[in-house]
Structure formats: structure tokens, C-alpha cells
Amino acid sequence: MADRYRILEFWRIAAAVLVMVFHFLNYGPPSAVHATELLLSLLPLMDMFFMISGFLIMERYADRLLTERGSYGRFLIRRVARFYPLYLATLGFFVVLALAVHFGVYETRSPERYAFSALPANLILIQGWGFTETLTFNYVGWTLSAEWFCYLALPVIVIAYRWGGITGLLGLVAVSCLLLEIATASGLMPFERWFYADTWGAFRAFADFAVGAAVAMAARRRVLVSASHRCAWLTFGCSLAAMCIVGASYLVLLLLALAIYQAAVAESDAPEGARFLGVFDPLGRVSFSIYLIHPVVGALAFGGVWRLIVEPAGVMNFYLYLPLAVIAVFAVSLVSFHWFETPASRWVNRIFSPASGQRRPANSEPAVGNAVSGAS
């Protein structure tokens, strides 16, 4: 397979930026409502996040997880070392913000977000497992909670593949989707459709993760004919159009899975076709940071500076202020990755898995980047 999947990396960066802009627009004037409605139709891009994670993790671990002694434990330690320090730092910020809300220092339109009763679930990353009724503290953390669930359940996916191959994985996907349909129809999951689940997002993510795993094994075996870069982009474009026309649906998931397959095969066969995306490599390395940090910047830049100073003074238009906040997120994310996340990750690996830390970089990224050394 490819050494790097730049197309998948770019899609994830673009999706992370769209999510960030969507959240920032919610601070804006009434004219921003139409834009938020349009971006909301792209909600299935969250499923693409989980599918790409499943793809890359399965590609790396399908052959050795549960066969090499201690491999699963090392995998979990690497994942915790990579994501938890930054997550804990952003959670700490929102805990401070919650104290400010409770003492009347900071005003918010969503006081339920800062309920301290939900703090234990956020600390142990189960807020996306159905243990909270609403998104709390760092509200995007539900996706990390869902990813953590998928990491813990990864042996189920690996065993399904070893027992039944790609057919076994597709069977797991079918069973997962059926159970999700039953859960939503019965009211167990309080969502109209499981595609919209967030506080119960772990189970939605597991189905997506399994889809990504099946795509990884299909791409390895070239189940379909080899695809061109153009095919991958065209299919991805069709998936975006389907999101806007029919909303979240199995058709969209199918198109996203096909696009990921085509991109993976195309970059394996002709990696030079995606080298033009290399300009986005610095942001690709910090896509996780962008995603977790942007709510912090949003609270400060919009909930604080914009509402208290800039907007009342009328010195700047909201749509001129918005890109400045986006640039601030990029800058903070780059600083965080190099000066906080990387050292913290190395420290955790050195303490809990010293042999693992000696074999590979501690700051390796799970989702995209280098498919061999980066999907830890």
C-alpha cells in the first residue's frame, strides 16, 4: 500500500475546517444561519473521519494484533499517549470556563454544557457511549470518546476478519447497522436516525470503523479494478452532492467508502498523482489538534473578545473576523503539536511502554500521514 495517503489526509483537513467554521458561524449574525444549515447537511463527513481511522488502523494492525505478545496493550498506550494530553488540556480549559459560568463571570447560551455531573464521563472518555444527555465541556470530545470505544473494540473487528475475511467484516458492518436501526426505532438511542448520534456516537463510530476496516482489506486485495485519482475525487464529490440532496443515508456511506477505496488504490499505484497536496502536509499533521483546539479558540475569540469588545464597538465585520479566528486555530495547533503534544506523548510512552517508545516516534498520527509508521 502507499507510504502516505495525501488525498485522505486532505479530506480530513477539509472536513475539520468545515466543522470549525460551522461552530464559529453559530456565534455570528442572523445572516450566518443559511451557511450553518448548508454545512449541517455535510454531517456525514464525521462518518468519513471514523471510516478513515478504521481503514488506516486496520491496515497496520490486521496482521499482528493479538498475535504478537503485548501488541494490543502497546497499541492502546500509543493511542492514549497521542490523544489524551491535549484532550485533558482542553477539558481543563472548559472546566475553568464552567466555574466562570456557575459564578456568573461568563455568559453562555448553553449552560447545560457545563454541568459538573458530566465531568467524570468526560474524564474517562465515555461521554459518547450514551452516558450523557447532551454534549458537555469540549463538545467535540464525543468523537474522541467514540474513537476510544473503537480502539477498545478493535479485537472484535480483527477477529471478524480472521474468521471470515472481508465477508466477515461486511457481516459485522451489517449486524452493527441492524442493531443501530433497532436501537433508534425502539427509542433506546434518542435520535431520529443513528447517523445523527453524538452522545451515543460510539456505536455509530464502530459501524463506520468496521466499514473502514473492510475497505482497507478490499484495497489490499484489489477487490475492484484499480482506480485513478480522478475517480476518487469524482466519487467524493458525488458523496458531497448526495449529502446535500438526500442527507445522511446508506447511499452516502457507500459513496464515501468507495471514494476511500479508490483514493487508497490510486495512491498506492501512482503516488505522484497526489503530490500537489503536499503543501497541506503541515496542517495534515495537526488535523487532530485543529479539531480539539478550535472550541477553545471559539470560546475565547467569539464568546469573549467578539461579543464583549469587537461586536459592541462595531470596529470589524463578523465575516472579516472569522478568518482571523481560523488562522489563530492553525497557529495554536501547530504550536501545540510541536511543543506540547509531541513531548507529552513521548513522556507517556517512555513511562508506560518504554520498548515501544524506542521503536517508533511517540508523536505518530493514527489517522492519516504515513500509513506504516503513522498509524499507531
C-alpha positions in Angstrom: 0.0 0.0 0.0 1.0 3.7 -0.2 3.6 5.3 2.2 1.2 8.2 2.6 -2.4 8.9 1.8 -2.4 12.6 1.0 -5.9 12.5 -0.5 -7.4 11.0 2.6 -5.4 13.5 4.7 -6.7 16.4 2.7 -10.3 15.2 3.0 -9.9 15.1 6.8 -8.3 18.5 7.0 -11.1 20.0 4.8 -13.8 18.3 7.0 -12.1 19.5 10.2 -12.1 23.1 8.9 -15.7 22.9 7.8 -16.7 21.6 11.3 -14.7 24.5 12.8 -16.3 27.1 10.5 -19.8 25.6 11.3 -19.2 26.1 15.1 -17.8 29.6 14.6 -20.7 30.6 12.5 -23.0 29.9 15.4 -21.6 33.0 17.1 -22.5 35.1 14.0 -25.3 37.3 13.0 -28.7 36.0 11.6 -27.2 36.1 8.1 -25.0 33.1 9.1 -28.0 30.8 9.6 -28.2 29.8 6.0 -24.5 28.9 5.9 -24.8 26.8 9.1 -27.8 24.9 7.5 -25.7 24.2 4.4 -22.8 22.9 6.5 -25.1 20.9 8.7 -26.0 18.9 5.6 -22.4 17.7 5.4 -22.7 16.0 8.8 -21.8 12.5 7.3 -18.3 13.8 7.0 -18.0 12.8 10.6 -18.6 9.2 9.5 -15.8 9.7 7.0 -13.5 10.5 9.9 -14.2 7.2 11.6 -14.0 5.3 8.3 -10.6 6.6 7.5 -9.4 5.8 11.0 -10.7 2.3 10.7 -9.0 2.0 7.3 -5.6 3.0 8.5 -5.6 1.3 11.8 -6.8 -2.0 10.3 -4.2 -1.7 7.5 -1.4 -1.6 10.1 -2.8 -4.0 12.7 -4.8 -6.6 10.9 -1.8 -9.0 10.6 -0.2 -8.6 14.0 -2.8 -7.5 16.6 -3.5 -10.3 19.1 -0.7 -12.4 17.6 2.4 -10.6 18.9 2.6 -10.7 22.6 1.6 -7.4 24.1 0.8 -5.8 20.8 -2.7 -4.7 21.8 -1.6 -3.2 25.1 1.1 -1.3 23.2 -1.4 -0.1 20.7 -3.7 1.3 23.4 -0.8 3.0 25.2 0.3 4.7 22.0 -3.2 5.9 21.3 -3.7 7.3 24.9 -0.2 8.9 24.6 -1.2 10.6 21.4 -4.6 12.0 22.1 -5.2 12.2 25.9 -2.7 15.0 26.9 -4.3 17.5 24.5 -7.8 16.3 25.3 -7.2 16.7 29.0 -5.7 20.2 28.5 -8.8 21.3 26.5 -11.1 19.7 29.1 -9.3 21.6 31.8 -10.0 24.9 30.0 -13.7 24.1 29.8 -13.8 23.1 33.5 -12.4 26.6 34.3 -15.0 28.1 31.9 -17.7 26.1 33.7 -16.6 27.6 37.0 -16.9 31.0 35.4 -20.4 30.2 34.2 -21.5 29.0 37.6 -20.2 32.1 39.3 -21.7 34.4 36.7 -18.4 35.6 35.3 -19.0 34.2 31.8 -22.3 34.1 30.0 -23.3 31.3 27.7 -26.3 30.3 25.7 -25.8 26.6 26.6 -25.4 26.4 30.4 -26.2 22.7 30.3 -22.9 22.2 28.5 -21.1 23.0 31.8 -22.8 20.5 34.1 -20.3 19.2 36.5 -22.3 15.9 36.9 -21.0 15.1 33.4 -17.3 15.7 34.3 -16.5 12.1 35.3 -17.8 10.7 32.0 -15.7 13.3 30.1 -12.6 12.4 32.2 -12.8 8.7 31.3 -14.0 9.3 27.8 -17.4 7.6 27.9 -19.5 10.7 27.2 -20.1 9.4 23.7 -21.3 6.0 25.0 -24.8 7.1 26.0 -23.9 8.2 29.5 -24.7 11.9 28.9 -27.9 13.5 27.6 -26.2 16.4 25.9 -22.7 17.4 24.7 -20.7 18.8 27.5 -17.5 20.7 28.2 -15.4 20.3 25.0 -18.3 19.3 22.9 -16.3 17.9 20.0 -14.8 15.4 22.5 -17.7 13.0 21.8 -15.8 12.0 18.6 -12.7 11.2 20.7 -14.8 9.2 23.1 -16.2 7.3 20.1 -12.7 6.7 18.7 -11.7 5.3 22.1 -14.6 2.9 22.0 -13.4 1.7 18.6 -9.9 1.2 19.8 -11.1 -0.9 22.7 -13.4 -2.9 20.4 -10.7 -3.3 17.7 -10.1 -7.0 18.6 -13.7 -7.7 17.5 -13.0 -6.3 14.1 -9.7 -8.1 13.8 -11.3 -11.4 14.8 -14.1 -11.0 12.4 -11.6 -10.6 9.6 -9.5 -13.5 10.6 -12.5 -15.8 10.9 -14.4 -14.6 7.8 -12.1 -12.3 5.7 -13.7 -9.4 4.0 -17.1 -11.2 4.2 -16.7 -11.4 7.9 -16.1 -7.7 8.1 -19.1 -6.9 5.9 -21.2 -9.2 8.1 -20.0 -7.2 11.2 -21.0 -4.0 9.4 -24.4 -5.4 8.6 -25.0 -6.6 12.2 -23.8 -3.2 13.6 -26.2 -1.3 11.3 -29.1 -3.6 12.1 -28.6 -3.1 15.8 -28.3 0.6 15.4 -31.6 0.7 13.4 -33.3 -1.3 16.2 -31.9 0.9 18.9 -33.2 4.1 17.2 -36.5 2.6 16.2 -37.1 1.4 19.8 -36.1 4.7 21.3 -33.1 3.3 23.1 -30.9 5.7 21.2 -32.7 9.1 21.4 -32.1 10.1 17.8 -34.3 10.0 14.7 -31.6 8.1 12.9 -28.3 6.7 14.1 -26.4 8.8 11.5 -27.1 11.8 13.8 -25.9 10.2 17.1 -23.3 12.1 19.1 -23.9 11.4 22.8 -24.4 7.8 21.6 -21.7 8.3 18.9 -19.5 5.4 20.0 -21.9 2.8 18.4 -22.3 4.9 15.2 -18.5 5.2 15.0 -18.0 1.4 15.4 -20.1 0.7 12.3 -18.1 3.3 10.4 -14.8 2.0 11.8 -15.8 -1.5 10.6 -16.6 -0.1 7.1 -13.1 1.4 7.0 -11.6 -1.8 8.0 -13.4 -3.7 5.2 -12.2 -1.0 2.7 -8.6 -1.5 3.9 -8.7 -5.2 3.3 -10.5 -4.8 0.0 -7.9 -2.2 -1.2 -5.1 -4.6 -0.1 -6.6 -7.4 -2.3 -7.7 -5.0 -5.1 -11.2 -6.4 -4.9 -12.3 -3.8 -7.5 -10.4 -2.7 -10.6 -7.6 -0.2 -9.9 -8.9 3.4 -9.6 -7.5 6.7 -10.8 -7.1 9.8 -8.7 -9.8 11.4 -10.8 -12.2 8.6 -9.9 -11.6 9.1 -6.2 -12.3 12.8 -6.4 -15.3 12.3 -8.6 -16.8 9.8 -6.2 -16.1 12.0 -3.2 -17.8 14.9 -5.0 -20.8 12.7 -5.6 -20.9 11.8 -1.9 -21.0 15.6 -1.0 -23.8 16.1 -3.5 -25.7 13.2 -2.0 -25.3 14.7 1.4 -27.0 17.9 0.2 -29.7 16.2 -1.7 -30.7 13.1 0.3 -29.0 13.8 3.6 -27.3 11.2 5.8 -28.0 7.8 4.3 -26.6 4.4 3.4 -26.0 5.8 -0.1 -23.7 8.5 1.3 -21.8 5.9 3.4 -21.4 3.7 0.3 -20.1 6.6 -1.8 -17.6 7.6 1.0 -16.4 4.0 1.3 -15.9 3.8 -2.4 -14.1 7.1 -2.5 -11.7 6.0 0.3 -11.1 2.7 -1.6 -10.4 4.5 -4.9 -8.1 7.0 -3.2 -6.1 4.3 -1.4 -5.6 2.2 -4.5 -4.8 5.3 -6.7 -2.1 6.5 -4.3 -0.7 3.0 -4.0 -0.4 2.7 -7.8 0.5 6.3 -8.6 1.6 8.3 -5.5 2.9 11.1 -7.7 -0.7 12.0 -8.6 -1.3 13.4 -5.1 2.0 15.2 -4.5 0.4 18.5 -5.3 -1.4 18.2 -1.9 2.0 18.2 -0.2 1.5 21.9 0.6 -1.1 20.8 3.2 1.3 18.4 5.0 1.9 20.8 7.9 -1.8 21.1 8.6 -2.3 17.4 8.0 0.0 16.6 10.9 -2.1 18.8 13.2 -5.7 17.9 12.0 -6.4 16.3 15.4 -5.1 19.4 17.2 -7.3 21.7 15.0 -10.3 19.6 15.8 -9.8 19.6 19.6 -8.5 23.1 19.9 -11.0 25.1 17.9 -13.7 25.1 20.5 -11.3 26.6 23.0 -10.4 29.4 20.5 -14.0 29.8 19.7 -14.9 30.4 23.3 -12.2 32.9 23.7 -12.3 34.7 20.3 -16.1 34.7 19.9 -17.6 34.1 23.3 -15.2 36.6 24.8 -13.4 39.0 22.5 -16.1 39.3 19.8 -19.2 39.5 22.0 -17.6 41.7 24.7 -15.4 44.0 22.7 -15.4 43.8 18.9 -19.1 43.5 18.2 -20.3 46.2 20.6 -17.6 48.6 19.3 -18.6 47.8 15.6 -14.9 48.0 14.5 -15.0 44.9 12.3 -17.4 42.8 10.3 -18.0 39.3 11.6 -17.0 37.8 8.2 -13.7 39.5 8.4 -13.1 38.5 12.0 -14.0 34.8 11.2 -10.9 34.0 9.1 -8.7 35.6 11.8 -10.0 33.1 14.3 -9.4 30.3 11.8 -5.8 31.4 11.4 -5.4 31.6 15.1 -6.6 27.9 15.4 -4.0 26.9 12.9 -1.2 28.7 14.7 -2.2 27.4 18.1 -2.5 23.9 16.8 1.0 24.0 15.2 2.5 25.3 18.5 0.6 22.7 20.5 1.7 19.8 18.3 5.4 20.6 18.4 5.8 22.0 21.9 3.1 20.2 23.9 1.6 17.1 22.3 4.8 15.6 21.0 6.8 15.9 24.3 3.8 14.8 26.3 3.3 11.8 24.0 6.9 10.8 24.3 6.8 11.1 28.0 3.7 8.8 28.3 5.3 6.2 26.0 8.5 6.3 27.9 6.8 5.8 31.2 4.2 3.1 30.2 5.7 1.5 27.2 9.5 2.2 27.0 10.3 -0.5 24.5 7.6 0.8 22.2 8.9 4.3 22.5 12.3 3.2 21.4 11.0 1.5 18.3 8.9 4.3 16.8 8.2 8.0 17.2 5.9 8.9 20.0 4.1 11.6 18.1 2.9 9.4 15.2 -0.5 10.2 14.0 -3.2 7.4 13.8 -5.4 8.6 11.1 -3.5 9.7 8.0 0.1 10.6 7.2 2.5 7.8 6.9 0.4 4.6 6.6 3.2 2.4 8.0 4.8 4.4 10.8 2.0 6.8 11.3 -1.0 4.5 12.0 0.0 3.7 15.6 
